[in-house]
Amino acid sequence: MSSFRRLPSPLGDKAAEAFNAVRNARRRYSVSRDGILAAPVAAFEVFTDLTPGLRLRGLQRLPQSFRVGAVGAEVATWGAVSPSLLPHKWSTTAANTAVLQGIGHAVTTAVSQAVRPGKQREGGPLSTPARLGMTATTLGVYAMALYRRRDQEELVEVEGEYSVWDTIGGLALGSLGYGAMLTVGEAIQSFIDAINAVLGKRLPPVTSWPLAIAVGGGVIFLFADRVVVRRFFSRVSQSAQELDRAFMKGADQPVEPQRSGSPESNVNWSSMGRQGRATVAGGPRKAQLARVLGVGEDEVKEPIRIFIGLHGLDPDESPDFDQMAQEAVAEMHRTGAFERSHIAVMSAAGTGWINDFHTSGFEFVTRGDSAIVAVQYSFLPSAYSYIADHDSPVRSSRALVRAIREELSLIDESVRPKLYVGGESLGAYGVSDVFRSVEEFLQSTSGGVFTGVPGFARNHSELTRAREEGSPQRLPLVDGGRHVRFTAHPDHITHDFKGDDYAHEWESPRYVFAQHASDPVVWWEPSLIWKIPDWLKEPGSRGDAAPEAQKLDVLQTLRWMPLITWWQVGIDQLASQDVPSPHGHNYHDETVAYWNAVVHGVNGVDGDGGLSDAEMDRAAEWIHNDAVKLRKPPGGFPSKHGY
């Protein structure tokens, strides 16, 4: 061998090159960190560390300090795929899974650190019995979720619109999202550790750690608030303002003098906002009312529609709602609104959108002897207004209602028009909370229809709390149905949640609060984090069947879980318009029936002016077609079930 080492240089070089080539080839094609498969192998191992069930074998790439958090994420995953109010597309499933796993990881890590402060739980995987038990539970929960999904789709009438991959693919992407949250969490932890290292030079750990958390948390909050949140809403507001100036292709300037924005109106067409222009452009005219209802034109009137926009205010300017209300009153005088039999104040949602089944439905049931009045309160879409602004919907509606009531008080009671209020979602909240108490609410108008009222609405909540003993939160029974009736279906106009007749005749003023069991906008509220609501204690949940007459459109196996239920119902709002009416946050044909009953009473007790079932069906079909033509965006509707 020694002689071999002393071979001539050319031969020695050749041998060395051959040896190195073989060694490098083995290294490249071996499953190692240094070879060509290192990246895909590492990616696969990271993915298994993040995947429910697989991660319980022990972490391969992620730090062992994550082991306790991974167990918490596993448990949270069970909640993420448990039944909720609505079926989800893959994107919603992914968001739901990612966030809940992140929450589970954070909670279990925090508890572990509280029990054993300053100690990292390093070590191998869970014991075999624990791992097998948790894996079996995960698989069982997944299987049950897939099985229950078919029943859930049937309840909300979307059979065939979702696939098993909406669940499986969403879970896989959600695991990747969980990994991204871990990365962000580690960056935050490293930042706080660095602050603690500086403070720890002068302070004991019992003081330095809380101070480091407070300082680091404050810096992160200020950064998120000023750089992320404020910039986000600023950009959203600017984009919304630009969109507000745009014109819908189907919304042409009206020519009827009874409409704001017409050539005879004092309201400038271009100042009304995108959704405001759509509101006055759409809806039935006199001839269409006569044709759909099958009556002569002498039996109907030209409907009046009045809308006051924000006049191109900058996003950071505050609207003068009192002035806008006076503009609306001036338009009412111009159009002869105070000479009509029925006036409806309808609160818009966000940018000025009003459900066409509210506006057109009201006009059909009154045969055009009506005036609808509304004002815009924001440039922001409803979803952002829902988060950022709970004040403007109420203030704008209160100013308008007050101004109109002052005018009505000057009219002789024998010829005074009836005043109604109505709206959907934020609009329903805005116009129902105009009144400072339920008593004032019942004394101030002739009736109203409110669909999909958010859970934070004050008068809606007060009426719910005052419900009769034994009636469910989903369909409260208030004073035997004398004035207020909660509905999930038009059948509830005449029968309560058990199918029984109401104890009292439906006396004027009459109000409908329509709320589907599957509408997350109604049921979501912060207290879901720590408190079980009544609707998850009552029949229709926890496997206890509700009466068939209740028209429950959610799984009866729903159960409350701290924090998880709050998040799930919150994320359900993303899918709330992906299901047809009467489900989710879509209130269409049924709204016509509600207005018919509110205006005319059950079976037309206030006269023979109520619409028959056939007339309401024809009216609803016309409204569907009108809404599609009027509001269809260039790329189509996000959901075929909503407008």
matplotlib code that plots the C-alpha trace (Angstrom):
import matplotlib.pyplot as plt

x = [0.0, 2.8, 4.2, 0.7, 0.7, 4.0, 2.6, 3.5, 1.4, -0.9, -2.0, -2.6, -4.7, -6.8, -7.5, -8.3, -10.7, -12.5, -12.8, -14.2, -16.7, -18.1, -18.3, -20.0, -22.5, -23.4, -23.8, -26.0, -28.4, -28.6, -31.4, -29.4, -29.3, -26.4, -27.7, -30.0, -33.0, -32.3, -34.8, -37.8, -37.1, -36.9, -40.1, -41.9, -40.7, -41.8, -45.2, -45.6, -44.6, -47.5, -50.1, -52.7, -52.1, -48.7, -47.1, -47.9, -45.1, -42.6, -41.2, -38.5, -37.6, -39.4, -37.9, -38.8, -40.0, -43.0, -44.0, -46.5, -47.9, -48.4, -50.5, -52.7, -52.9, -54.1, -56.9, -57.9, -58.1, -60.9, -62.8, -61.9, -63.6, -66.6, -70.0, -70.6, -73.6, -72.7, -70.6, -67.3, -65.3, -61.7, -60.5, -62.7, -61.8, -58.1, -58.5, -60.5, -58.0, -54.9, -56.2, -57.6, -54.4, -52.4, -54.7, -54.5, -50.7, -50.4, -52.8, -51.1, -47.7, -48.8, -50.3, -47.2, -44.9, -47.2, -47.0, -43.2, -42.0, -38.8, -38.5, -38.6, -40.5, -37.9, -37.9, -39.3, -42.8, -45.9, -46.3, -47.6, -51.1, -51.5, -50.4, -52.6, -55.6, -55.2, -54.6, -57.7, -59.7, -58.4, -59.3, -62.7, -63.4, -62.4, -64.6, -67.6, -67.0, -67.2, -70.3, -72.1, -71.3, -73.8, -76.5, -75.5, -75.5, -79.0, -80.3, -79.2, -80.0, -76.6, -76.2, -73.5, -72.0, -69.2, -66.8, -64.8, -61.7, -63.1, -62.6, -59.4, -57.7, -58.7, -57.2, -53.9, -53.6, -54.7, -51.7, -49.4, -51.1, -50.4, -46.7, -46.7, -48.3, -45.5, -42.9, -44.5, -44.8, -41.1, -40.2, -42.2, -40.7, -37.2, -38.0, -39.2, -36.3, -33.9, -35.7, -35.5, -31.7, -31.2, -33.4, -32.1, -28.7, -30.1, -33.3, -34.2, -36.1, -39.3, -39.3, -37.5, -39.8, -43.2, -41.6, -40.2, -43.6, -45.2, -42.7, -42.5, -46.3, -46.7, -44.2, -45.9, -49.4, -48.3, -46.6, -49.7, -52.1, -50.2, -48.5, -50.9, -54.4, -54.6, -53.0, -55.3, -58.5, -57.1, -56.5, -59.9, -61.6, -59.9, -60.7, -64.3, -64.6, -63.4, -65.8, -68.6, -68.1, -68.4, -71.6, -73.2, -73.9, -77.5, -78.3, -79.5, -80.6, -84.4, -86.7, -89.6, -89.9, -90.9, -87.2, -84.2, -81.5, -84.1, -83.9, -86.6, -84.8, -82.8, -80.5, -77.6, -77.4, -73.6, -73.6, -75.7, -73.1, -72.9, -75.4, -77.6, -78.0, -78.8, -81.5, -83.3, -82.7, -84.2, -87.6, -91.0, -92.6, -96.4, -96.9, -94.8, -96.7, -100.0, -98.7, -97.2, -100.2, -102.6, -104.6, -105.3, -102.9, -105.6, -105.3, -101.6, -99.4, -95.9, -93.6, -91.5, -87.8, -85.6, -81.9, -79.4, -75.7, -72.5, -71.9, -68.4, -67.0, -63.5, -63.1, -61.8, -64.7, -67.7, -71.1, -73.7, -76.6, -79.0, -78.4, -78.9, -82.1, -83.4, -82.4, -84.5, -87.5, -87.2, -87.3, -90.3, -92.2, -91.1, -92.3, -95.5, -94.3, -96.4, -99.5, -98.9, -100.4, -97.2, -93.7, -90.7, -87.4, -84.9, -81.4, -78.7, -75.8, -72.4, -72.0, -75.8, -76.9, -80.4, -81.9, -84.1, -86.6, -87.1, -87.6, -89.4, -91.3, -92.7, -93.8, -95.5, -97.5, -98.6, -99.3, -97.0, -98.9, -95.6, -92.4, -89.1, -86.5, -82.8, -79.5, -75.9, -73.7, -70.4, -68.1, -67.0, -68.5, -70.8, -68.2, -65.7, -68.4, -69.5, -66.0, -65.1, -68.3, -71.3, -72.2, -73.0, -75.8, -77.8, -77.0, -77.9, -81.2, -82.1, -81.6, -83.8, -86.6, -86.7, -87.0, -89.7, -91.7, -91.6, -93.1, -95.8, -96.8, -97.9, -100.3, -103.9, -104.1, -107.0, -104.8, -101.4, -99.3, -98.2, -94.5, -92.6, -88.9, -86.9, -83.4, -81.1, -77.9, -76.3, -79.3, -81.6, -79.4, -79.2, -82.9, -84.1, -81.8, -82.9, -85.3, -83.8, -86.1, -88.5, -91.4, -90.4, -89.8, -93.4, -94.9, -93.1, -94.0, -96.7, -94.4, -91.2, -89.3, -85.7, -83.7, -80.4, -80.1, -76.5, -76.2, -75.1, -78.3, -79.7, -83.5, -83.3, -81.3, -83.7, -86.7, -84.9, -84.2, -87.8, -89.1, -91.6, -90.3, -89.8, -89.4, -86.0, -83.5, -83.5, -87.3, -88.4, -92.0, -92.7, -96.1, -97.9, -97.0, -99.1, -96.8, -93.4, -92.9, -89.5, -89.4, -87.1, -89.7, -92.9, -94.9, -93.8, -96.0, -99.0, -97.5, -94.9, -91.8, -94.0, -96.5, -99.2, -101.3, -100.1, -101.9, -102.9, -104.0, -101.2, -102.1, -100.7, -97.9, -96.5, -92.8, -90.9, -87.4, -86.3, -83.4, -82.2, -80.6, -77.9, -77.2, -73.9, -74.4, -77.2, -75.5, -71.9, -71.0, -67.8, -69.4, -69.2, -65.5, -66.3, -70.0, -72.4, -75.4, -78.9, -79.3, -76.6, -78.3, -81.9, -83.4, -81.8, -78.3, -76.3, -78.3, -81.6, -84.1, -86.0, -89.7, -90.2, -92.2, -89.1, -87.7, -84.2, -81.6, -78.5, -77.2, -78.8, -75.4, -73.9, -72.0, -70.3, -66.6, -64.7, -63.1, -63.6, -67.3, -66.7, -64.1, -66.2, -69.3, -67.2, -65.6, -69.1, -69.9, -67.5, -69.9, -73.1, -74.2, -73.1, -76.4, -79.9, -82.7, -84.1, -80.7, -77.6, -77.6, -79.8, -83.4, -85.2, -88.7, -89.7, -89.1, -92.0, -94.3, -93.1, -93.9, -97.2, -98.1, -96.8, -98.6, -101.9, -102.0, -102.5, -105.0, -105.4, -107.1, -106.4, -108.4, -108.4, -105.1, -102.9, -101.3, -102.2, -99.5, -99.6, -99.1, -96.2, -94.6, -94.8, -93.5, -90.5, -89.7, -89.8, -87.5, -85.0, -84.7, -84.5, -81.8, -79.7, -80.0, -79.4, -76.5, -74.5, -70.8, -68.6, -67.1, -70.4, -71.7, -69.4, -72.3, -75.2, -77.4, -76.8, -77.0]
y = [0.0, 2.3, 1.7, 2.4, 5.8, 6.6, 5.9, 8.4, 11.5, 11.0, 7.5, 8.7, 11.6, 9.3, 7.0, 9.9, 11.3, 8.0, 7.5, 11.0, 10.5, 7.4, 8.9, 12.1, 10.1, 8.0, 11.2, 12.9, 10.0, 8.9, 10.0, 12.5, 16.2, 16.7, 14.8, 15.8, 14.4, 16.4, 19.2, 16.9, 14.6, 17.6, 19.0, 15.7, 15.3, 18.8, 18.1, 14.9, 16.9, 19.2, 16.6, 15.4, 11.8, 11.5, 14.0, 11.9, 9.5, 12.2, 15.3, 14.7, 18.2, 20.6, 21.4, 19.0, 21.9, 21.9, 18.4, 19.6, 22.2, 19.5, 17.5, 20.5, 21.1, 17.5, 18.0, 21.3, 19.6, 17.4, 20.6, 22.1, 19.2, 18.9, 19.9, 23.6, 25.6, 25.2, 23.0, 24.6, 24.9, 23.9, 27.4, 27.9, 24.5, 25.4, 28.7, 27.0, 24.2, 26.4, 28.9, 26.3, 24.2, 27.4, 28.2, 24.6, 24.7, 28.1, 27.1, 23.8, 25.4, 28.1, 25.7, 23.5, 26.5, 27.6, 24.1, 23.8, 27.4, 27.8, 24.1, 22.7, 19.4, 17.6, 13.9, 11.2, 10.7, 9.9, 6.5, 3.9, 3.6, 7.4, 7.8, 5.0, 6.3, 9.8, 8.7, 6.5, 9.4, 11.7, 9.1, 8.6, 12.3, 12.7, 9.8, 11.2, 14.6, 13.2, 11.2, 14.1, 16.4, 14.6, 15.2, 18.8, 19.5, 18.0, 20.2, 23.4, 22.0, 22.1, 18.4, 17.8, 21.3, 20.1, 17.2, 15.1, 17.0, 20.2, 18.6, 16.5, 19.2, 21.9, 19.9, 19.4, 23.1, 24.0, 22.0, 24.1, 27.2, 25.9, 25.6, 29.3, 30.3, 28.4, 30.3, 33.7, 32.5, 31.6, 35.0, 36.7, 34.4, 35.2, 38.9, 38.6, 36.4, 39.1, 41.8, 39.5, 38.9, 42.7, 43.2, 40.1, 41.8, 44.2, 42.5, 39.1, 36.6, 37.1, 40.7, 40.6, 38.0, 39.8, 43.1, 41.6, 40.2, 43.5, 45.5, 43.0, 42.7, 46.5, 46.9, 44.1, 45.6, 49.1, 47.7, 45.6, 48.5, 51.2, 49.3, 46.4, 47.1, 50.9, 50.6, 47.7, 49.6, 52.7, 50.8, 49.1, 52.4, 54.0, 51.0, 51.1, 54.8, 54.2, 51.3, 53.5, 55.9, 53.1, 52.4, 49.0, 48.0, 47.0, 50.1, 52.8, 56.2, 56.2, 58.4, 58.2, 61.4, 59.3, 58.1, 59.9, 60.5, 61.0, 64.1, 65.8, 64.8, 67.2, 64.3, 64.1, 60.7, 60.5, 61.4, 58.5, 55.8, 52.5, 50.5, 53.6, 54.0, 50.2, 50.6, 53.4, 51.9, 48.5, 47.3, 47.1, 50.0, 50.5, 48.5, 45.6, 45.5, 45.3, 42.5, 40.3, 40.7, 40.3, 43.5, 46.7, 49.6, 51.6, 49.3, 50.0, 53.1, 54.1, 53.2, 55.9, 55.2, 57.7, 57.3, 59.8, 58.9, 60.2, 62.8, 61.7, 62.4, 61.4, 58.2, 60.0, 62.6, 62.1, 62.2, 64.7, 62.3, 65.1, 67.0, 63.8, 63.1, 66.6, 65.9, 62.7, 64.6, 67.2, 64.4, 62.9, 66.1, 66.4, 62.9, 63.0, 60.3, 61.7, 61.1, 57.4, 54.9, 53.1, 54.5, 52.3, 53.4, 50.7, 50.8, 49.8, 47.4, 48.9, 50.7, 51.2, 47.7, 46.8, 43.3, 43.5, 41.2, 43.9, 46.8, 45.2, 42.8, 45.8, 47.4, 44.3, 43.8, 47.4, 47.5, 50.4, 52.6, 53.1, 55.1, 53.6, 55.9, 55.1, 56.8, 55.5, 55.5, 54.1, 53.4, 50.1, 46.8, 45.2, 42.7, 45.5, 47.7, 44.7, 44.7, 48.4, 50.5, 49.6, 53.3, 54.7, 52.3, 53.3, 57.1, 57.3, 55.5, 57.4, 60.7, 59.6, 58.1, 61.1, 63.5, 61.5, 61.1, 64.8, 65.3, 62.6, 64.3, 67.3, 65.2, 64.5, 61.1, 60.1, 60.4, 59.8, 57.2, 54.1, 54.0, 50.8, 49.9, 47.1, 45.9, 42.9, 42.2, 45.5, 47.3, 45.3, 46.1, 49.8, 50.4, 48.2, 49.8, 53.3, 52.9, 53.0, 50.4, 47.7, 49.8, 52.7, 50.3, 48.9, 52.4, 54.3, 52.5, 50.3, 47.3, 46.0, 43.1, 42.4, 39.6, 38.1, 40.5, 40.3, 38.9, 42.2, 44.1, 45.5, 45.3, 41.9, 40.6, 42.1, 40.5, 37.2, 37.3, 38.2, 35.1, 32.7, 29.9, 26.7, 28.5, 28.2, 31.0, 30.1, 30.9, 32.9, 33.2, 36.7, 37.6, 34.8, 36.4, 39.5, 41.9, 40.2, 36.9, 35.2, 33.1, 30.7, 29.9, 31.6, 28.9, 30.6, 33.5, 31.5, 28.8, 28.7, 26.5, 23.5, 23.9, 25.3, 28.4, 31.5, 32.4, 35.9, 37.3, 39.2, 42.8, 45.9, 47.0, 43.7, 42.8, 39.9, 38.9, 36.3, 34.2, 30.8, 28.3, 28.1, 31.8, 32.5, 36.3, 35.9, 33.5, 34.8, 36.8, 37.2, 35.4, 32.1, 32.0, 31.3, 30.7, 28.1, 29.8, 28.7, 27.5, 24.9, 23.7, 23.4, 20.7, 20.8, 20.3, 17.6, 14.9, 16.1, 16.4, 19.7, 19.7, 19.2, 22.4, 24.4, 23.9, 23.3, 23.4, 22.4, 19.1, 18.2, 16.9, 20.4, 20.9, 23.9, 23.9, 26.8, 29.1, 26.5, 27.2, 30.9, 30.6, 28.0, 30.2, 33.2, 31.4, 30.1, 33.7, 33.3, 30.6, 32.1, 33.2, 30.0, 28.3, 29.0, 30.8, 30.0, 29.0, 30.7, 34.5, 34.5, 35.8, 35.9, 34.6, 34.3, 38.1, 38.8, 36.6, 38.5, 41.9, 40.7, 39.5, 42.6, 45.0, 43.1, 40.8, 37.0, 36.2, 39.8, 40.8, 44.5, 44.3, 42.3, 43.8, 40.9, 38.8, 35.2, 32.5, 32.4, 36.2, 36.1, 33.3, 35.4, 38.5, 36.5, 35.1, 38.6, 39.9, 37.1, 38.0, 41.7, 41.3, 39.2, 41.7, 44.7, 43.6, 40.9, 41.9, 41.3, 38.1, 36.8, 36.5, 35.0, 32.6, 31.6, 31.8, 35.5, 38.8]
z = [0.0, 0.7, -2.8, -4.2, -2.5, -4.2, -7.7, -10.4, -10.1, -13.2, -12.0, -8.5, -9.7, -11.8, -8.9, -6.5, -9.1, -9.5, -5.8, -5.2, -8.1, -6.6, -3.1, -4.4, -6.4, -3.4, -1.4, -4.0, -4.5, -0.9, 1.3, 3.3, 4.0, 1.6, -1.4, -4.3, -2.4, 0.6, -0.2, -1.1, 1.8, 4.2, 2.7, 3.2, 6.7, 7.6, 6.1, 8.1, 11.2, 10.4, 9.3, 11.9, 12.8, 11.2, 13.5, 16.6, 15.7, 16.7, 15.1, 12.5, 11.3, 13.6, 17.0, 19.7, 21.8, 19.4, 20.6, 23.2, 20.9, 18.2, 20.6, 21.2, 17.4, 17.0, 19.5, 17.9, 14.5, 15.9, 16.5, 13.1, 11.2, 13.7, 12.4, 11.9, 10.6, 6.9, 4.5, 3.5, 0.3, 0.4, 1.0, 4.0, 5.4, 5.0, 6.9, 9.6, 10.0, 10.0, 12.6, 15.0, 14.9, 15.6, 18.5, 19.9, 19.6, 21.4, 24.2, 25.1, 24.9, 27.2, 29.7, 29.6, 30.3, 33.1, 34.7, 34.1, 33.6, 31.6, 30.7, 27.2, 26.8, 24.7, 24.1, 21.9, 20.6, 22.6, 24.2, 21.8, 23.4, 23.5, 19.9, 18.6, 20.6, 19.3, 15.7, 15.8, 17.1, 14.3, 11.7, 13.3, 13.4, 9.7, 8.7, 10.6, 9.1, 5.6, 6.5, 8.1, 5.3, 3.0, 5.5, 6.0, 2.2, 2.0, 4.8, 3.0, -0.5, -2.1, -2.9, -5.5, -5.2, -2.9, -3.2, -0.7, -1.8, -0.4, 3.0, 2.3, 0.3, 2.8, 5.6, 3.7, 2.9, 6.4, 7.7, 5.6, 7.0, 10.5, 9.5, 8.4, 11.7, 13.5, 11.6, 12.5, 16.1, 16.2, 14.9, 17.6, 20.3, 19.1, 19.2, 22.8, 23.8, 22.4, 24.5, 27.6, 27.0, 27.2, 30.2, 32.0, 32.4, 34.9, 36.1, 37.6, 35.4, 37.4, 36.3, 32.9, 31.3, 32.0, 31.0, 27.8, 26.9, 27.6, 25.6, 22.7, 22.6, 22.6, 19.7, 17.7, 18.3, 17.2, 14.1, 13.2, 13.9, 12.1, 9.3, 8.6, 9.9, 9.2, 5.8, 4.9, 5.8, 4.1, 0.9, 1.2, 1.8, -1.2, -3.4, -2.2, -3.0, -6.5, -6.9, -5.5, -8.4, -11.0, -12.8, -13.0, -16.6, -15.8, -13.7, -16.2, -15.1, -14.4, -16.4, -14.0, -11.9, -8.9, -8.6, -7.2, -9.9, -12.6, -14.8, -12.6, -9.3, -7.2, -6.4, -8.9, -10.6, -10.4, -6.7, -5.5, -5.4, -7.3, -5.2, -4.7, -8.4, -8.7, -6.0, -7.9, -11.3, -10.4, -9.3, -10.9, -12.7, -12.9, -16.1, -14.7, -11.4, -13.4, -15.7, -12.9, -10.6, -13.4, -12.8, -14.7, -14.6, -12.9, -9.8, -9.3, -8.9, -10.0, -7.0, -5.4, -4.7, -2.9, -2.2, -0.9, -1.5, 0.2, -2.6, -3.2, 0.3, 1.0, 3.0, 6.0, 6.0, 8.3, 6.6, 7.9, 8.3, 9.5, 6.2, 4.2, 6.0, 5.1, 1.4, 1.6, 3.0, 0.3, -2.3, -0.6, -1.0, -4.6, -5.5, -3.5, -1.1, 1.8, -0.3, -0.5, 1.9, 2.8, 3.4, 4.2, 5.6, 4.5, 5.8, 3.4, 4.2, 3.7, 0.4, -0.1, -1.1, -0.2, -0.8, -3.9, -2.3, 0.4, -2.0, -4.8, -2.5, -0.6, -3.8, -5.1, -1.9, -1.7, -5.5, -5.9, -3.4, -1.6, -1.2, -0.2, 1.4, 2.1, 2.7, 2.2, 5.3, 4.2, 1.2, 2.8, 1.7, 4.3, 5.5, 6.4, 7.9, 10.0, 11.6, 11.6, 12.0, 14.2, 14.7, 11.3, 10.4, 13.5, 13.3, 9.6, 10.1, 13.3, 11.5, 8.6, 10.7, 13.0, 10.1, 8.4, 11.6, 12.2, 8.8, 9.3, 12.6, 10.6, 8.5, 9.7, 11.2, 8.9, 5.8, 7.3, 5.6, 7.5, 8.3, 8.0, 8.6, 7.1, 6.1, 6.0, 7.9, 9.0, 7.5, 9.7, 12.7, 11.8, 11.4, 14.3, 16.8, 15.8, 18.7, 22.2, 23.7, 22.6, 23.8, 21.6, 18.8, 19.0, 19.3, 16.6, 13.3, 11.7, 11.3, 9.8, 8.3, 9.5, 7.9, 9.1, 12.1, 13.5, 17.0, 18.5, 17.6, 20.9, 20.4, 18.7, 21.7, 24.2, 22.5, 22.4, 26.1, 26.9, 25.1, 26.6, 28.7, 26.6, 23.3, 21.7, 21.1, 17.4, 17.2, 20.2, 21.1, 22.4, 24.0, 22.1, 18.7, 19.4, 17.6, 17.0, 15.2, 14.7, 11.6, 9.7, 7.1, 5.9, 7.8, 11.0, 10.2, 11.2, 13.4, 16.1, 16.4, 17.4, 14.7, 17.1, 16.4, 18.2, 21.4, 20.0, 16.8, 15.0, 15.8, 14.3, 14.4, 13.1, 12.9, 11.5, 12.5, 10.0, 11.0, 9.6, 12.0, 9.4, 9.2, 11.1, 10.9, 13.4, 15.8, 15.9, 19.0, 21.1, 24.1, 22.1, 23.2, 26.8, 27.1, 25.7, 24.0, 24.6, 21.0, 21.7, 24.8, 23.4, 21.2, 17.8, 19.3, 21.1, 19.4, 20.8, 17.9, 17.4, 16.5, 12.7, 12.5, 13.6, 10.0, 11.4, 8.6, 10.6, 12.0, 15.3, 16.6, 17.0, 20.3, 21.9, 22.3, 24.0, 21.4, 18.6, 18.2, 18.2, 15.4, 13.4, 13.4, 12.5, 9.5, 8.5, 7.5, 4.5, 3.2, 4.3, 0.8, -1.0, -0.2, -1.5, 0.3, 2.8, 4.2, 5.3, 4.9, 1.8, 2.3, -1.0, -1.9, 1.8, 2.2, -0.1, 2.1, 5.2, 3.8, 2.6, 6.1, 7.8, 5.6, 5.2, 8.2, 8.1, 5.4, 4.6, 7.9, 7.2, 4.0, 0.7, -0.6, 0.3, -2.4, -3.0, -3.0, -6.8, -7.0, -4.5, -6.6, -9.7, -7.9, -6.5, -9.9, -11.4, -8.6, -9.2, -12.9, -12.2, -9.6, -12.0, -14.9, -12.6, -10.5, -12.4, -12.3, -15.4, -13.9, -12.6, -9.0, -6.4, -5.7, -7.9, -4.8, -4.0, -5.7]

ax = plt.figure().add_subplot(projection="3d")
ax.plot(x, y, z, "-o")
ax.set_aspect("equal")
plt.show()
